[in-house]
């Protein structure tokens, strides 16, 4: 590769003379006559070394050290720099040559213009030899079937650049590979695994003398992204004790681009596909086995780690920070405009969507269901949850599998503190809201209601045939998650609600929705609304249709309604136990408040009366088929409440 230099001097005549000398010596030279012009060049182009005058603004002002200021700028800290001047002094030398940042001082050498071209050429040759050691003999080949090239990769990583800038990025990317593969004689870039968010993930075969071929996983992208990913992979994710680990080998960055090199330990890269591709293949057995391996083996080490002591104001604040979704921002016009857009187009799907303050109503044919508006529940924020350090399952394309039940993670850009159950939620949300290709919203409505009926034992046979594999995959995820969650399953539904609304907030209501996208937005809104209903009355959908008895085992603190266990505890459990002591007999408000709330009764206290009303309403939602027309928990206006004696 021809070595590319940037020369900066505010004296046009000297600049031209200097550039001509360097070009005759075989260098490619970019010229800049000012601090600002140099910044423009460096923002758009790539150079291996910078030669800059000390004074770029005023040659007669000794206080002008703008060239040293340019050398110290953070975006260019990895480019070696040589300072030149007509008036060198000790103070300028000290400022230029120290201190070290990222292995380099602001400048690597200081040359007086009076020393002539030999001194300058010698300084440049020495700096390039020491600080830009690349493998110039490396042979780089692209697999013809991959249809890849450095230009194609650069266009994906930094789209929208002008032609000259795009060509410069391609050159910089090649330079970066030569920098990263110092010991190899040949690399073959064989395959693109995934590309998005300013990054591209590649399969690279590397060949070194007297060494066997190695298969490497390389992620390249914008410098800031790759530097952050490398740090997160090193700190939180890679080099772990997981059976199927992704091991960070090395990381390299230059001015605009960077790459991280990984080894997928125990993998056969020739025979790997993404988890999404495995899902699409329809091989349920292999999918289930891979999901189990993903959480038990690949991510198993995360769940064995101690909880983090990091404290967040709330789970909502953490999710907002980690997953880039401001749930509070959904309120107001933005949320209403999305609702309106979906409602206006809903008839195209055979659905009637209506919304009023606090409620959403979905009508499929002659059947209508009303749910709480998710925005109201989100505005209350999330409760606190235990945190662990973990990678994030951000995409099914970025989880690789060999089809034999093994899984490897390939994206560590988001690794860090997160709720311990969140990867389960993210994978379920992907399957549930992104991968399903069912165009009948009524079927999707049935799926959503099935998924909140019971955490793991929902009946998949009641669903339409195409949706049964979806439900079974989710069942596998939840059975694994249950080992982590224990009885705190409400947190999981909070996560699903959050993920659904995160997707709903991502579409632009000003742009026309194609049918598939409209179906997807209808689905995530349904999922959010049904999850919201579940969280508003946790056991309302857990009850069987037949039978009507209430049984209480106080020793085990167990409540059965028509043979189905209810997760009833706290004040609701105490209230039911009190009413069950004298079935068919009235309990006054005073008795309930003093015995359940353990407070002194205050007649005409509206706050106290409202608390009692809310507690009764919540209990009715738990035990009644129709809470608005109760048959079990009855009341006498102005008198009190009682539990029906005969529940049959």
C-alpha positions, -999 to +999 in steps of 0.1 A: +000+000+000+012+035-008+018+054+024-005+084+029+006+115+047-012+148+057+010+179+057-003+210+074+014+244+070-001+279+067+027+289+043+014+278+009+049+280-007+066+259+019+036+235+020+039+229-018+077+225-016+074+200+012+046+180-004+066+179-037+096+164-018+075+138-002+057+128-033+091+124-051+100+101-022+070+079-030+044+091-005+009+101-012+004+136+002-028+154+013-023+192+018-039+215+044-032+252+049-050+257+082-061+240+114-097+240+101-088+225+068-067+198+085-098+189+106-119+186+075-093+164+058-091+141+089-128+139+093-132+126+057-099+109+048-075+085+063-038+091+067-009+071+083+010+101+096+006+138+101+033+164+096+022+198+110+038+232+116+035+245+152+020+278+141-010+274+119-026+308+125+001+334+129+038+328+122+049+358+142+029+349+174+050+328+197+018+319+217+004+302+186+008+265+192-023+255+171-003+227+155+004+211+188-033+216+197-042+197+165-018+169+175-034+166+209-070+162+196-086+129+208-101+118+174-066+117+159-046+104+189-038+071+172-021+088+142+016+094+147+025+131+142+057+150+135+059+186+145+080+210+124+088+247+130+113+275+121+115+285+158+118+254+180+122+259+218+122+236+249+087+244+260+072+235+226+092+203+225+079+193+259+043+200+249+046+181+217+064+150+229+043+142+261+024+128+278+016+094+264-021+087+254-031+053+240+006+044+235+014+076+216+024+111+227+008+141+209+038+140+185+065+113+180+092+137+167+100+173+165+119+187+134+133+221+126+126+234+091+162+246+091+174+210+091+163+205+056+145+177+037+169+149+048+160+154+084+123+155+076+124+124+054+144+106+081+119+115+108+090+103+086+107+070+077+115+063+113+080+072+126+063+050+100+087+021+108+081+023+145+044+033+147+027+020+116+039-016+115+016-033+090+019-066+072+026-053+037+032-088+024-002-101+036-022-116+008-059-109+013-085-128-007-123-126-007-143-158-014-160-152-048-192-166-035-194-141-007-194-111-032-175-091-006-149-065-010-133-038+012-154-012-007-186-032+000-178-035+037-169+002+040-202+012+023-221-009+049-201+005+078-202+041+068-230+045+043-238+077+024-203+089+019-192+107-013-172+087-038-137+099-027-145+095+010-159+060+004-128+050-014-107+063+014-126+043+039-120+011+018-083+018+019-084+024+056-102-009+061-076-028+042-049-010+062-067-021+094-067-058+084-030-056+076-024-041+110-045-068+128-030-098+109+008-092+115+019-129+116-002-143+088+009-147+051-027-151+038-062-144+050-094-154+032-125-135+040-151-162+034-185-151+046-206-123+060-225-135+091-244-103+098-241-065+092-260-037+109-255-007+132-223+003+115-207-031+120-201-062+098-193-097+111-171-119+090-157-154+089-120-152+082-096-181+075-060-172+085-029-190+073+006-185+088+038-203+081+043-236+099+009-232+116-025-249+109-053-229+094-073-210+119-110-199+117-116-165+131-147-144+137-140-107+129-163-078+136-153-045+119-170-012+121-168+025+131-139+032+155-160+044+184-183+013+182-155-012+180-135+004+208-166+002+231-174-034+219-138-045+226-139-030+261-173-046+269-162-080+255-130-079+276-147-066+308-180-085+308-184-112+282-155-128+264-130-153+278-155-167+302-159-202+314-189-209+292-188-242+273-194-224+240-174-193+246-165-165+222-129-156+230-116-121+222-081-125+206-072-089+197-086-055+189-072-028+166-085+007+158-073+034+135-088+069+128-123+060+116-125+022+118-118-006+142-120-044+143-122-071+170-109-106+163-126-135+182-123-173+183-155-193+185-142-220+208-153-255+198-172-243+167-171-255+131-176-222+112-182-240+079-214-255+092-229-228+112-261-207+108-279-181+128-305-189+154-330-171+132-322-194+103-326-224+125-360-211+136-370-206+099-360-241+090-388-255+111-366-280+130-383-277+164-362-303+181-329-286+171-343-252+180-354-263+215-320-280+221-301-249+210-322-226+232-315-248+262-278-248+254-278-210+249-290-204+285-275-233+303-241-235+286-233-203+266-248-179+292-248-202+322-218-185+337-238-152+339-264-167+362-238-182+386-222-148+391-230-127+422-256-100+419-242-066+411-242-040+438-249-013+412-280+006+422-305+021+399-334+044+406-357+018+391-357-010+367-374+013+342-345+037+345-320+009+338-340-004+308-343+031+295-305+035+297-295+001+285-320-005+257-325+030+244-362+033+250-377+062+269-410+048+281-420+082+295-416+097+261-444+075+248-469+098+265-486+125+247-488+132+210-462+107+198-480+077+214-515+090+203-503+095+167-491+059+165-523+046+180-543+067+155-522+054+125-528+018+135-565+023+142-570+040+108-554+011+090-568-017+112-598-024+089-573-036+062-566-065+086-603-071+095-598-055+129-615-025+146-593-008+170-608+019+193-590+038+221-603+059+249-586+073+280-573+043+299-585+016+275-579-001+241-607-021+224-599-047+197-628-062+177-623-093+155-655-100+137-683-101+162-660-105+192-645-075+211-621-074+240-611-044+260-577-040+278-560-014+299-540+011+279-503+001+283-491+036+286-508+040+319-490+010+334-457+021+319-460+055+335-459+038+369-424+026+362-409-008+370-399-023+403-363-031+412-347-063+399-314-081+406-287-073+381-259-093+365-232-086+340-242-103+307-241-099+269-274-090+254-293-112+229-300-083+206-307-103+174-313-139+163-288-133+135-260-127+160-264-160+178-247-187+158-255-224+161-240-256+146-274-273+144-263-298+170-276-278+200-246-255+205-248-218+205-222-189+203-228-152+210-212-128+185-223-094+196-209-078+228-216-042+220-243-041+247-227-063+273-229-050+309-254-047+338-289-059+331-318-076+349-309-113+353-340-125+334-338-100+305-321-122+279-350-147+282-374-118+277-355-105+247-354-139+229-391-145+236-399-110+223-380-117+191-398-149+185-431-135+195-431-101+178-404-102+151-402-138+137-439-147+135-453-145+100-490-149+106-513-124+089-545-131+109-546-108+139-574-129+155-549-158+157-523-136+172-548-124+197-554-160+207-516-165+210-512-135+233-540-146+256-526-181+257-492-168+267-506-150+298-529-178+309-501-197+326-464-190+327-453-224+313-483-247+311-504-228+285-522-251+261-506-249+227-531-273+212-558-246+214-538-224+190-539-225+152-514-250+138-489-225+124-486-208+159-480-240+179-442-241+172-440-205+183-457-213+216-436-244+222-403-224+216-416-198+241-425-226+265-389-238+264-375-203+271-399-198+301-391-232+317-355-221+317-364-186+329-385-200+357-354-214+374-341-179+376-373-161+384-388-184+410-422-171+418-414-135+407-430-140+373-446-106+371-411-091+364-410-112+333-443-099+320-430-064+328-401-072+304-425-084+277-446-053+280-415-031+278-401-050+247-435-047+230-438-010+236-402-005+226-411-019+192-443+001+190-424+033+196-401+025+167-423+031+138-430+064+121-467+071+119-461+096+091-450+069+067-475+045+051-476+010+067-473-020+044-495-048+054-468-069+071-456-040+091-492-031+100-498-066+112-466-065+133-476-032+149-511-046+157-494-076+172-470-057+195-499-035+206-520-066+213-491-081+232-486-050+253-523-047+261-527-083+271-495-082+292-508-050+308-541-068+317-521-097+332-501-073+353-531-054+364-548-086+377-522-113+377-544-144+381-574-133+362-565-155+332-552-184+353-586-198+362-603-228+347-638-224+332-653-253+352-657-257+390-663-228+414-649-237+449-625-217+470-600-237+491-574-223+515-545-242+530-532-219+556-503-241+566-489-239+530-504-205+524-520-220+493-552-208+477-572-228+451-601-214+431-619-242+412-589-264+415-564-238+401-537-223+423-537-185+427-504-166+434-523-147+462-502-133+490-499-103+512-530-082+519-551-100+494-544-134+510-551-120+545-584-105+533-596-137+517-586-157+549-606-133+570-637-135+549-635-173+547-636-176+585-673-168+585-686-177+551-720-161+544-717-137+573-711-100+570-678-083+579-680-046+586-656-021+571-643-015+606-635-052+611-617-055+578-596-024+582-586-032+618-578-069+612-564-068+576-549-033+574-541-033+611-551+003+614-574+022+637-607+027+619-615+063+611-651+068+602-656+090+571-619+087+562-621+088+524-585+076+520-591+046+542-624+037+525-607+040+491-580+016+502-606-009+512-625-005+479-593-011+460-584-042+480-619-057+475-618-049+437-584-066+433-595-097+452-627-099+430-605-098+399-586-127+412-615-150+422-645-140+401-653-150+365-669-116+360-656-091+386-683-066+376-710-091+385-696-109+415-711-142+428-685-150+454-674-118+471-706-099+479-713-066+497-741-048+515-741-011+508-731+008+539-727-025+558-697-045+547-686-076+527-690-113+529-679-145+511-707-165+496-714-197+517-722-219+488-697-215+459-712-242+437 
